[in-house]
């Protein structure tokens, strides 16, 4: 596990997340690159609507996401 602490107060833990391997990171990066090809094929207005919807969802759930 990797623990991230507050840089101004090292005793305050911000989060703890599982560590990963280089191979796992490369796999995720390859998947993201492949997904981008499909994203790029969408018309700009469609991409804009999707991004706007994600923004609304983040705003609506900001308290839960902050925890």
C-alpha positions as MATLAB code, in Angstrom:
seq = 'XXXXXXXXXXXXXXXXXXXXXXXXXXXXXXXXXXXXXXXXXXXXXXXXXXXXXXXXXXXXXXXXXXX';
ca = [
       0.000    0.000    0.000;
       1.090    3.572   -0.675;
       0.181    6.254    1.836;
      -0.071    9.897    0.797;
       0.301   12.433    3.559;
      -0.341   16.144    3.854;
       2.914   17.876    2.882;
       2.415   20.470    5.610;
       1.534   17.901    8.275;
       3.153   14.527    7.646;
       1.126   12.878   10.395;
      -2.096   13.598    8.474;
      -2.878   10.773    6.043;
      -4.690   11.964    2.919;
      -5.258    8.531    1.397;
      -3.904    5.024    1.155;
      -3.983    3.244   -2.193;
      -2.643   -0.062   -3.478;
       0.754    0.105   -5.121;
       1.002   -1.078   -8.696;
       3.599   -2.536  -10.981;
       5.108   -1.032  -14.114;
       3.385   -3.733  -16.158;
      -0.018   -2.784  -14.716;
       0.574    0.884  -15.503;
       1.603    0.078  -19.072;
      -1.529   -2.042  -19.538;
      -3.747    0.823  -18.389;
      -1.910    3.289  -20.629;
      -2.369    1.021  -23.655;
      -6.078    0.695  -22.915;
      -6.407    4.475  -22.596;
      -4.620    4.996  -25.906;
      -6.943    2.525  -27.624;
     -10.026    4.132  -26.043;
      -8.888    7.560  -27.268;
      -9.190    6.375  -30.871;
     -12.908    5.745  -30.375;
     -13.345    9.021  -28.489;
     -11.701   10.943  -31.350;
     -14.189    9.463  -33.837;
     -17.130   11.020  -31.969;
     -18.312   14.369  -33.303;
     -17.161   17.343  -31.210;
     -20.719   18.266  -30.067;
     -21.222   14.728  -28.769;
     -17.921   14.837  -26.876;
     -18.940   18.225  -25.479;
     -22.249   16.856  -24.195;
     -20.495   13.913  -22.559;
     -17.968   16.182  -20.856;
     -20.765   18.503  -19.688;
     -22.701   15.538  -18.276;
     -19.627   14.317  -16.406;
     -19.165   17.822  -15.003;
     -22.758   17.907  -13.773;
     -22.339   14.481  -12.140;
     -19.143   15.593  -10.400;
     -20.845   18.777   -9.169;
     -23.905   16.842   -7.982;
     -21.744   14.298   -6.103;
     -18.893   16.564   -4.962;
     -19.413   15.925   -1.255;
     -19.327   12.154   -1.664;
     -16.378   12.358   -4.055;
     -14.440   14.515   -1.594;
     -14.480   11.756    1.037;
];
